[in-house]
Amino acid sequence: MSAPSGETFRERAGVALKDGELRANFRRAMDGLMGKRAAQFADADEWQRLRDLGESIRRRALSKLPDLLEQLEENLTNNGITVHWAETVEDANQIVLGILREKNAKTVVKGKSMVSEEMHLNDFLGRHGIRALEADLGEYIVQMAGETPSHIIMPAIHKNRKQIARLFKDRIDGFTYTEDAKEMTAAARAELRREFYEADAGLSGVNFAVAETGTLCLVENEGNGRMCTTVPPLHIAVTGIDKVVEKLEDVPPLFSLLTRSATGQPVTTYFNMISGPRSATDRDGPEEVHLILLDNGRTRIYADAETRRSLQCIRCGACMNHCPVYTRVGGHAYGGIYPGPIGKILTPQIDGIGQYGDLPSASSLCNACVEVCPVKIPIAQVLVRLRDEAAGHCSRPSVKESGAKKSTVQDMVWSGWKWMHENPGAYKFMSGVLTKTGNLTPAAAPLLKEWTSVRSKPKFAKKTLHQLAKEKGLADE
C-alpha cells in the first residue's frame, strides 16, 4: 500500500478514509497504544506531578536555549565530539556528505531519526552514490516499501502482518512466506546484522542532548541504535537545536514520560548515553563522532513566545494515538514529515503556511492531544494561532508565509456577519429574509456545497425568534 495521493490534506484524507484495510490497521493499533498508556498513568496525581515537572524542564531549557547550545558545543568538543551547525536541511545534508566523502564512506546504517527524515537524507545520499540503510525495523519496512514513516514512533504502524509478510517475500532473498512476527523479525535481523559489520558509517538521531555534560542520549527498543553508533568506525548524529536539556538530572523524568506515553512501557530496552568517540582503553565504539545541530526554521519558531511552545515536544507520539483525525486517516495524509496534532503545528511553521496551511484546520479542537501531551504543549491554542496566520489575521505575524491562505471573499463574508450582528435592524431584516428564502437554496449552491458534502443542509424556521416573541406578547428588546 502506498501513501494516499492528492495535493491537499482534504484530498489525501479522502483517499485514506476509503481504505478499509488502512483504517482497520490504525483502529487496532491505536486501541492497544491508548490502553497501554492509560495503564502506565493509572495514578492521576502522579501523572500530573510528572507532567508538570516535564513541562518545567522543557520550558526552562528553551528559555536558556542560546546559552545551552553554546555550553553543549563546548562540552561536546571537550569530549572529542565534532559539532557542526546547519541553518537549513541543505546545509545539513552537505555536512553529512562532506564527512562521508572525507572517509570515503559508501554505506551508512541508520538508527531511527525524524530529523534525517526532515532532511530527506536517504534520497540525498543516494543521488551522490552513497547507500543509506534504515536499521530500525519499522523504518526498514517503510524503506523497503518505498514509503515514508506514518508515525514518529512506529513508522510502519499503517501496515498489518499480511502486508509486511508479502513485502518480505518480494524483497528479501530466500524469505519463506510466513506471518509469524518472530520469524519475520529474525529475517530482518539476519539481513541487518551483516550490514552493521560492513557499513562504513552509522547515523542516528538524538532524544536528549545534555548541555551540562556534553552527552547524547538515544532511546530505543531494538538495539539497532546501539549497533549503528558503536560498530561502524564513524558515527554521525543529527538533531534539531530544540532537543537540548540543561542538566543530566533532567533526563530521567523526561525519559519516563517519553517511554510511558509513547509505547506504554515503564522503560525501553536500551538507553544509550554517548559522550565521545572510542578511547585508547575502549574495546569498541566509533573512532569519530560528529553532531549536526539543525535549525531549519526553529529559530523563527523560537522567536515568538506562543509558537515557541511547539518546541517543547519530546516526540512521544501520544497526541497522534489519541487524535480522532489521525487515527482515521493515518500519517501519510498529512503530506509532511511530522503527522498528527504535533505535525499540524510543526509542519506549517517549518515548511510554510503556503504549502501546509490546511493542516491547522484539520482538527476539531477537541483537546484530546492537549490532555495527553506529557509536556503540556497547548496544541489547540497554537492551531488557532496558525489559522489566524494562514488567513492573514494575526496581529503579530511570525510564521513562514503568513497570510498565504488569505481569502478576500471569506473576509467579506465574516465582515458582513459581524456587521449584521452588531446592528439589530439589519439582523432582524436578514433573519426575516432567511425564513422566506433560506430553504429554497439548493444544497449544491456555492456557499453551501462544502457544508452539505458531509452534513445535512441547514433547515430554516418559518418564523424568527423576534416574530415568535411578538406573537407571545413579549417585549422585543
N, C-alpha and C positions, 0 to 999 in steps of 0.2 A: 504494500500500500504506500503510495507516495503522498506528499503533503497536498492538502486541498489547494486547488487552483483558484485564481481570481486576483484582481488588482487591489481590492479593498477588503477590510475585515468583514464587512457585511457579505461580500461575495464568497470569501473563503469559509466563513461560518455557515453559510447556506449549504455549501458542499458537504461540510463536516456533519451537519445535522441530518443529512440524508444517508449517512454511512452508518447503518445499524451495527456493524461489527465494531467500528471505532467507538461508538457510544457505549456499547456493552463492555468493551475493554476498560474504558475510563470509569464507568459506574462500579465495576468490580474492584478496580484498584483504589479508587477514592474511598469507598466504604471501608476497606481494610485499613488504609492510612489514617482516616479520621478516628476509627476505633482505637488503633494503637496509640495515637497521640493522646486521646482522651484518657486512656488508662494511665499514661505516664504523668498526667497532670490532674489526677483524681482529687488531690488536696488543693482546693481553690485558693486558700490562704498562701500556701507555699508557691503556687503558680504566680500569684500577684506580686509577692515579695521578690521572687527571682526575676520576674518580668520588669519590675521597677528598677532592679539592680542592672539588668541588661541594658535597659534604655539609658540609665545614667552613665554607664560605661561608654556606650557608643556616642552619646551626646558630648561627654567630656572629651573624648578623643577627637571628635570633629571640631570642637571649639578650639582645640590646640593644634589642628592638623598641620599648618605650615611648619611649626616648630617641631612637631613629632616626626615629620618627614625628614627634616634635617638631622634629627637625632638618630632616626632609623638608618639613614645613609652612613652616618659617622660610625655607628656601632657595627653595621654590616661590613663596612670597609675594614674596620679593625679586626673583624673575624675572618677576613680573607675572601669575602664575597664581593664581586664587582657589581656596582649599581649603575643602571642606565635609566635615563629619563626619556619618556616618549610623550609628546604632546598629542599625536594622532596615531591611529592604527597603522597608517602608512609608515610613520617613524618607527613604531614598534616592530613591524614586520621587517623593515630594513636592518634594524639592530639584530634581530634573530638571525637573519640571513648572513649578516656580516660575521657574527660569531661562528656560525656553522661553516662558512667558507674558509675562515681562518684556520679551522681544524680539519678542513677537507671532509666534513661530515656529509654523508649521503643518505643516512637513515636516522629517523627520530622516533622514539616511542614516547607516547604522551599519556600522562595521568589526566584525570578529569579537570578541565579548566574552562569556565564560561568566558573568561577574558580572551582565551585563544579563539573561542567561537566568535566573539565580538570582533576579533582581528581577522577572521576568515583565514586563519594561518595555514591550515592544511592545503587549501587551494593555492594560496600564495607560494608556499614552498614547492608544491607540485609543479607550478609553472616555471620554477627555477631548478628543476631536476632533483629535488630532494623529497624523499618519500617520508611522509608522516603517518604513523600508525597509532590509532587510539587503543589504549590498553585497558581502560575501564570497560567492563563487559557491555553495559548499556551503550556507551559511545562506540564501541567496537561493532555492535549490531547496527546502529544507525549509519555508521560509516560504510559498512558492508552493503547496506540498502541504498546508499546514495542520498540519505536524508540528513536533516539537522535534528538536534535534540528537541523533544516535545515537552520536556520538563527539566528544570535546572538540577534536580537531584536524581531523578530516574529517567534518563534520556529516552529509553525505549518503552516507556510505560504505555504507549499507544498500541503496542503490539502484544498479541497473545502467543501462547506456546506453539500453536499450529503455524502461525505466520513465521515465527523465528525458526522452527524446525525446517520449514520449506526453504527459507533463506539459507540456512546452513547447508542443506542438501545441494543447493545450487552453487554455493560459493566456496565451500571447504572441500578440498580433495580428500576422498576416502571416507567422508562422513556418511554413516548409515542412518537413514531417516529414523528419528525417534523423537517423541515428545516428552521424554523424561528430562526434567530440568537438570538433574545431576550429570547425566551423560552429555547434555548439550554444553554445560559449563566446563566439563572436563575436556571436551573437544576444543573449545575456545582457549582454555588454559594451555593445552598442548601446542596450539599454534602460537600463542603469545610468548610462552616461555623461551622458545628458540629466538624470537625477535628481541627479547630483552638482552640476551647474551651477544647478539650480533649487531645491535644498534650502536651507532657512533655517538649518539647523544640522547638524553632524556629531557622531557619538558613537563612541567607541572604548573598548576595554579597555586594559590596561597589562600588559606582560610583566614588566618590572622598573622599580621606582621608586627612583632613586638618591638617597639622603639627602644624600650629600656635596655634590652639585652641583644638586639640585633638577631632575632630568632624568627624563622619562617615556620609556621605551623600548618600542617596538612592533615585533614580529617578524612578517613576513608574506611571501607569495609573489606576490600578485596585484596589488598597488598600490592596492587599494581603501582600505586603511588610510591610506596617504599622501594619497589623494584626499579622503577624508571628514574628515581633520584639517587640510587646507590650503585646499580650495576654498570651503566654506561660511564665512560670516563668524564663526560661533560654533562652538567645539569644546568638547565635554563629555567628559571621560574618567572612567570608573568602574573601581574596582579594590578588591579586598579588602585589608585592612590587612596581610596576610601577604606581600604582593608586594614589600616594601621590601628593598633591599640596602644595605649600608653605603657602599661605595666604587664609583667608576666602574671601577676595575680589577677589581672582582668580576664585572662583566658578561661579558667575553669568554669565560671558562671556562663560565659558565652558558649562554651563547648557543651555544657549541659542543656542549655536552651536550644542549641542547634540540633543536636542528635535526637532529643526527645520530640522536638517539633517536626523534624524532617521525616524520620522513619519510625518513630515510636520506640527508640532504643535508649536505655539509660546511658550507654556509651557505645562508641563504634569499636570495631575490631582493632583498628590501628589509629594511633595518634602520633604523627611524626613531627619532630622538632629539629629543624636544620639550622645550625649556627655557623657553618663553614665547610670548606672542602676537606678532603681526607688529609689528616696529619701524618707525619712520619711513622707514628706508632699505631695508626688505624689499620685494620685488616681489610676494610672495604670502604666504599664511598667514592664519589667523583673527585677527580683531580682539580676540576674548576667548577665554581658555582657562580652563576650570574643571576641578578634580579632585574627585571624590567618593570618600572613603575609607569603605568599608563594613565594619562589624563582622559583624553577622548571626551571632552565636554564636562568632566566632573568639576573642574574649577568654576565653570559657569554655573552649574547647579549649586555649588557650594556658596557662591557669592550672594544668593538670596536666602534669607533666614527660613522662609517657608519651604522652598524646594530642597533646601539642604537636608531636611528630614528624610528625604528619599535615600540618602547615602548611609543611613543607619543600618540598612539591610545586611543580614548575615547569610543570605542565600539559603534559607532553610526550606523554602517551597510550601510552607504551611498555608499561605494565602491562596495558592493555587488549589490545594487539596480541598479547600472549603468554599471556593468560589462557584456559584451556580452557573456562571457563564463558562469558565474554563472547563469544568467537569463535563460539560455537554459538547464542547467544540474542540477541545484539545489545544495543545500549544502551537501547532503549525498554522492555525487560523489567524494568529496574531501577526504573522509575517516578519517579525523581528527575532532577535536572539533571545530576549527575555520575554516569556509569555506570562499570562495570568495577571492578577492585580499589580504585582510589582513591575511587570513589563509594561502595563498601561501607563505607569508614571515614569519609568526609566527610559523606555524606548523613544517616546516623543522628545524627551529632554536631551538624549544623546544624539539621536539621528534627525531630529527636527519635526516640528508640527506639520510641515508641508506634506510629508510622506505618511506620517503616523498620527495625524490629528483626529482620526476617527476612533482611536483606541480609548481615550478618556471617556467617550460616550458609550463604550461597550460595557456598561455597568449599571446596575440598578441602584447603586449606592446603599446596598443592604447592610453594609458594615461588617459582614462576616469576616472579611480579611483583616479588618482592624482589630476585631475581638480576639483573633488567634495569633496576631503578629507578636513574636516573643520580645521584640524591642520597641513595640508601641509606635510604629510609623503611622501617622494619620493619613492613610492611603486615600480615604474618601475625600478628605479636605484637599489633598493635593490634586485629586482628579477634578474637583470643581475648579480649582485654580487653573488647571491646564485647559479646561473647557473655556474659561474666560480668555486665556491666552490664545487659543485657537480661533475664537470668534473676534479677537481684537478688542476685547472689552476690559483688559487688565489695566489697572491704573499705573502699575509699575512693571511693565513687560520685561522679562528677562530670559524667556525660553527661546531657543533657536527657532527662527522663522515664525515668531509670534504674529498672530493675525492672518496666517496663511489660509485659514478656513472661513474668513470673514464673508458674510453674505449680506448684500445690501437689501435684498428682499426680506430676509428674516429680521434684519434691524428695523425695517419699516413696519413690518407686522407687529413686532413687540413694542415699538414706539406707539403705534396706534392702539394696541391693547392697553398700554399704560395710560395713554390719554383718555381713553374711554372710561377706565375705572376711576380716574381722577375727576371726571365730570359726570355728576348724577344724571343730568338731562340726556347726555349722549349715551350713557349706559342704559337708561330706560328706553330710549328710542331703538338702539340696536337690539336689545332683548326682545322688543316687540316685533322687529323685522324678522329675527330668527324663529320666532314662534310661527310665523306665516310661511317663511321660505326655506328654513333650515332643512326640513325633511324632504324637500324637493331636490336637494343637491345630490347628484349621483355619487355612489361610493368611489367611483374611479376618477372623480374630479381631482385636478392637480393638487389642491390644498388638502385633500383627504386621503389620497391613494396610499401614502406612506403609512398612515394610521390604519386604514381598513385592510391593508395587505396581511395584517396579523391580528386584527381586532374587529369587533363588530362596529358598524357605523353608528356614530352618536345619534340618539333619538331625542329631539327637542320636545319639550312640553307644549301643550296647546295654549297655555296662559303663563305669563311671567309671574314671579313671586309678588311683584308690586300689584298686578291685577288681582291675584288671589286675595291679597291683604285688603285691597279696596272693597272687594265683594263681601268680605267679612266685617267691614266697617272699622278696620284698624287704621290707625294714623299712618300715613306714608311719610316716614322720616328718613 
